[in-house]
């Protein structure tokens, strides 16, 4: 089995996925076409380079200023790619785009000279939160794809309706390495709280990254209105370790401080161990993202038994097969009253859902990828 991966070779996410795939199927021959041209040109060390049989880099052959000019840079980047293709003399059982590439649909068509199985795994943000211009571009891109790998049913419907994709769709994901760590963790909720510094606290976690789309500002504004009804030992935790501008963090902090809300904001990168501890320590998780392909973070909080508040417009049929596992609110200004109801209520998470979530770890999901690749031969 010879596979060409089209991805950012410096991505920790990609390295983790391919490391697991190689561990499970050591006989797979994996080449990688690096899409991060700029970082490569700086001469940085490639992580886990031994994973790959061959590394293909499209090097810049023109002066740097050319790549900073809109429209013009696309023409020269395309020339770089064509030049790179002349150096590829292998045929592959599969070419897999790990996320939608930035280059155009016509460029993607060139990969068909390398394999009859062109696969894409689009991230939710790449298809949900895009401009109308980008949407039109993606319609043309999907026309060039043979197989689309999608983890969630609601995303399958969206791709079909929005982008007119009606070829082969497989339901498969990359899995969460955090879920694997949770499954193997010996921590209880109290020991996790003690380790991360929240012993004796009622932990309310708002969002899972710093992007404005998580609506942290709106969440804390609504919580402030009912703060006197919260448990005396409450603490509001806001992970903003990536995706947040300094100005946005200051706005959120201002609301928290002005309303004298007990809180902590995580600014710095969190290790996987600390991410697991936060998931386990959380009593209630407030999810208010505007659009979502169900981030792994949502699954991780539920697996750890956190009560979850969820915007009613973001319903997940694959989870609700086991009963609705979250407390729903219709509008952002209903978060406060929904939070109080959740605090007083029993958990909505069933044992059947927990069994399902435990199988969404990276090891289990990459096993599905391995089996899928083998089925192509």
C-alpha positions in Angstrom: 0.0 0.0 0.0 1.6 3.3 -1.2 -0.1 6.5 0.0 0.6 10.1 -0.8 -0.4 12.5 2.0 -1.0 16.1 1.0 -0.7 18.1 4.3 1.3 20.6 6.4 4.3 18.5 7.4 4.9 20.6 10.5 1.4 20.1 11.9 1.5 18.3 15.3 -2.0 17.0 14.4 -0.8 15.4 11.1 2.3 13.9 12.8 0.1 12.3 15.5 -2.3 10.8 12.9 0.4 9.4 10.7 2.4 8.1 13.6 -0.6 6.1 14.7 -1.3 4.9 11.2 2.3 3.7 10.8 2.3 1.9 14.1 -0.8 0.0 13.1 0.3 -0.7 9.5 4.1 -0.6 9.4 4.1 -2.0 5.9 2.3 1.1 4.5 4.6 3.2 2.3 3.8 6.9 3.1 5.0 9.8 1.0 4.1 13.4 1.9 3.5 16.4 -0.2 4.2 19.3 2.1 1.8 22.2 1.6 3.6 24.5 4.0 6.0 26.0 1.5 6.9 29.1 3.5 7.9 27.3 6.6 10.0 24.8 4.7 11.9 27.6 3.0 13.0 28.8 6.5 14.8 25.5 7.0 13.0 24.3 10.1 13.5 20.8 11.3 10.8 18.4 10.0 9.1 16.5 12.9 9.2 12.7 12.7 10.8 12.8 9.2 11.4 9.0 9.6 7.6 8.5 9.1 7.9 9.2 5.4 9.4 7.2 2.6 9.7 10.4 0.6 9.2 14.0 1.3 8.1 16.3 -1.5 8.4 20.0 -1.1 7.3 22.7 -3.6 10.1 25.1 -3.2 9.7 28.8 -4.1 11.7 29.5 -7.3 10.8 33.2 -7.5 11.7 36.3 -5.4 9.9 36.5 -2.1 8.0 39.7 -3.0 6.1 37.9 -5.8 4.3 35.7 -3.2 3.0 38.7 -1.4 1.1 40.1 -4.4 -2.6 39.1 -4.5 -3.6 37.1 -7.7 0.0 37.2 -9.0 1.2 34.9 -6.2 -1.3 32.3 -7.2 0.1 32.1 -10.7 3.7 31.7 -9.5 2.6 29.2 -6.8 0.9 27.2 -9.5 4.1 27.2 -11.6 6.0 26.0 -8.5 3.6 23.1 -8.1 3.8 22.1 -11.8 7.6 22.1 -11.5 7.3 19.9 -8.4 5.0 17.4 -10.2 7.7 16.8 -12.8 9.8 15.3 -10.0 7.1 12.8 -8.9 7.5 9.5 -10.7 5.4 7.2 -8.4 1.9 6.0 -8.7 -0.2 5.7 -5.5 -3.0 3.6 -4.2 -4.4 6.8 -2.7 -3.8 10.5 -2.5 -5.3 11.9 0.6 -5.8 15.6 1.3 -5.7 16.1 5.1 -7.9 19.2 5.0 -8.9 21.2 1.9 -5.8 22.6 0.1 -5.4 26.3 -0.6 -4.4 25.8 -4.3 -7.1 25.8 -7.0 -9.3 22.9 -8.3 -7.3 22.7 -11.5 -4.2 22.1 -9.5 -5.9 19.3 -7.6 -6.8 17.7 -10.8 -3.1 17.1 -11.4 -3.1 14.6 -8.6 -5.3 12.3 -10.7 -2.2 11.6 -12.7 -0.8 9.9 -9.6 -3.8 8.0 -8.3 -7.4 7.0 -9.2 -8.4 7.5 -5.5 -8.3 11.2 -4.6 -9.6 11.5 -1.0 -10.3 14.6 1.1 -11.0 15.0 4.8 -12.3 18.5 5.3 -12.3 20.2 8.7 -15.6 21.8 9.8 -14.2 25.3 9.7 -13.2 24.8 6.1 -16.7 24.2 4.9 -19.1 25.8 7.4 -17.4 29.2 8.1 -16.5 30.3 4.6 -17.4 33.3 2.4 -19.7 32.9 -0.6 -16.7 33.3 -2.9 -14.8 30.5 -1.1 -18.0 28.4 -1.3 -18.1 28.6 -5.1 -14.4 27.7 -5.1 -15.1 24.6 -3.0 -17.9 23.4 -5.3 -15.3 23.2 -8.1 -12.9 21.5 -5.8 -15.3 18.8 -4.7 -15.9 18.0 -8.4 -12.3 16.8 -8.6 -12.6 14.5 -5.5 -13.3 10.8 -5.7 -13.9 10.1 -2.0 -14.9 12.4 0.8 -14.2 11.3 4.3 -16.5 12.9 6.9 -16.9 12.0 10.6 -20.4 13.3 11.4 -23.8 12.7 9.7 -24.9 16.4 9.9 -21.7 17.3 8.0 -22.5 14.7 5.3 -25.8 16.4 4.6 -24.2 19.8 4.5 -21.5 18.8 2.0 -24.1 17.2 -0.2 -26.6 20.1 -0.2 -24.1 23.0 -0.2 -21.4 21.7 -2.4 -23.4 19.3 -4.6 -21.1 16.4 -3.7 -22.8 13.1 -4.6 -19.9 10.8 -5.2 -18.5 8.4 -2.6 -18.7 9.5 1.1 -17.3 7.4 3.9 -18.0 8.2 7.5 -14.7 8.1 9.3 -12.8 10.5 11.5 -9.3 10.9 12.9 -10.3 10.3 16.5 -9.1 12.2 19.6 -5.8 11.4 21.3 -7.3 13.1 24.4 -10.0 10.5 24.5 -7.4 7.8 24.5 -5.7 9.5 27.4 -9.0 9.9 29.2 -9.8 6.2 28.8 -6.5 5.3 30.4 -6.5 8.0 33.1 -6.6 6.9 36.7 -7.9 10.3 37.9 -11.2 10.9 39.5 -13.0 14.2 39.2 -11.7 15.2 42.6 -8.2 14.1 42.0 -8.2 16.0 38.7 -9.5 19.1 40.5 -6.8 18.8 43.1 -4.0 18.4 40.5 -5.0 21.3 38.4 -5.7 23.6 41.3 -9.5 23.5 41.6 -10.0 21.4 44.6 -13.3 22.2 46.3 -14.5 24.3 43.4 -17.6 24.0 41.2 -16.0 24.3 37.8 -17.9 26.0 34.9 -15.9 25.9 31.7 -16.8 28.2 28.9 -15.7 27.2 25.4 -12.6 25.3 24.4 -10.5 27.9 22.5 -10.1 31.6 22.1 -11.9 32.3 18.9 -14.7 34.9 19.0 -17.0 32.3 17.5 -17.0 30.6 20.9 -19.0 33.6 22.2 -17.1 33.8 25.5 -18.1 37.5 25.9 -21.8 36.7 25.6 -21.5 33.7 27.9 -19.9 35.6 30.8 -22.3 38.5 30.3 -25.2 36.2 30.8 -23.6 34.3 33.7 -23.0 37.6 35.4 -26.8 38.2 35.6 -27.3 35.1 37.7 -24.0 35.0 39.6 -25.7 35.4 43.0 -27.6 32.1 42.4 -24.5 30.1 41.5 -22.9 27.7 44.0 -20.7 29.7 46.5 -17.6 27.7 45.4 -18.0 28.3 41.6 -15.2 29.2 39.4 -15.5 30.2 35.7 -12.7 28.7 33.5 -12.1 30.1 30.0 -9.5 28.3 27.9 -8.1 30.9 25.4 -4.8 29.1 24.6 -5.1 29.8 20.9 -7.2 31.7 18.5 -7.7 34.8 20.6 -6.4 38.3 20.0 -5.1 40.3 23.0 -7.9 42.9 22.6 -10.6 40.2 22.7 -9.1 38.6 25.8 -9.1 42.1 27.5 -12.8 42.5 26.6 -13.7 39.2 28.2 -11.5 40.0 31.3 -13.2 43.4 31.7 -16.6 41.8 31.9 -15.4 39.2 34.4 -13.6 41.7 36.6 -16.4 44.4 36.4 -19.0 41.8 37.5 -16.6 40.3 40.2 -16.9 36.8 38.8 -14.6 34.2 40.2 -12.6 33.2 37.2 -9.4 32.0 35.6 -8.4 32.4 31.9 -5.9 30.0 30.5 -3.7 32.0 28.1 -0.7 29.6 27.5 -0.5 26.4 25.6 -1.8 23.4 27.6 -0.1 20.1 27.6 -2.3 17.0 26.7 -2.1 16.0 30.3 -3.5 19.3 31.5 -6.2 19.3 28.8 -7.3 15.9 30.2 -7.3 17.3 33.8 -9.5 20.2 32.8 -11.9 17.9 31.0 -12.2 15.7 34.1 -12.4 18.6 36.5 -15.2 20.4 34.7 -18.7 20.2 36.3 -20.5 22.1 33.6 -19.3 22.9 30.0 -21.0 25.8 28.2 -20.9 25.4 24.4 -22.0 28.4 22.4 -20.1 28.2 19.2 -22.1 29.6 16.2 -21.2 26.8 13.8 -19.5 23.5 14.5 -18.5 20.2 13.1 -18.7 18.9 16.6 -15.1 19.5 17.8 -13.5 16.6 19.7 -13.5 18.8 22.7 -17.3 18.4 23.0 -17.0 14.7 23.0 -14.2 14.8 25.6 -16.2 16.9 28.1 -19.2 14.5 27.7 -17.0 11.5 28.2 -15.7 13.0 31.4 -19.2 13.4 32.7 -19.5 17.1 32.5 -23.1 18.5 32.2 -23.2 20.4 28.9 -25.2 23.5 27.8 -25.7 23.4 24.1 -27.2 25.9 21.6 -30.4 24.3 20.2 -29.4 25.1 16.6 -26.3 22.7 17.0 -28.0 19.4 17.4 -25.9 16.2 17.0 -28.0 13.2 15.8 -25.2 10.7 16.4 -25.1 11.7 20.1 -28.9 12.0 20.5 -29.3 8.4 19.5 -28.5 7.7 23.1 -30.8 10.3 24.5 -30.2 14.1 24.4 -27.0 14.5 26.5 -27.1 18.3 26.9 -29.3 21.0 28.3 -30.6 23.1 25.4 -31.0 26.9 25.2 -32.6 28.7 22.2 -30.9 32.1 22.6 -27.7 33.3 24.1 -29.7 35.4 26.6 -31.1 32.1 27.9 -27.8 30.7 29.0 -28.1 32.0 32.6 -31.4 30.3 33.4 -30.4 27.1 31.5 -27.2 27.0 33.6 -29.1 27.2 36.9 -31.4 24.4 35.7 -28.4 22.3 34.8 -26.8 22.8 38.2 -30.0 21.5 39.9 -30.6 18.6 37.5 -29.1 15.2 37.2 -26.7 14.4 34.4 -28.3 13.6 31.0 -25.4 11.4 29.9 -26.3 7.7 29.5 -24.0 4.6 29.8 -24.7 3.8 26.2 -23.4 7.2 25.1 -20.3 6.8 27.3 -19.6 3.4 25.6 -19.9 5.1 22.2 -17.6 8.0 23.1 -14.9 5.7 24.4 -14.5 4.2 20.9 -13.9 7.6 19.3 -10.2 7.7 20.4 -7.4 8.1 17.8 -6.3 4.5 18.0 -9.8 3.1 17.2 -10.4 5.6 14.4 -7.1 5.2 12.7 -7.7 1.5 12.7 -10.7 2.2 10.5 -8.5 4.3 8.2 -6.0 1.5 8.0 -8.8 -1.0 7.0 -10.2 1.5 4.5 -6.9 2.0 2.8 -6.4 -1.7 2.5 -9.8 -2.0 0.9 -8.7 0.2 -2.0 -6.2 -2.3 -3.3 
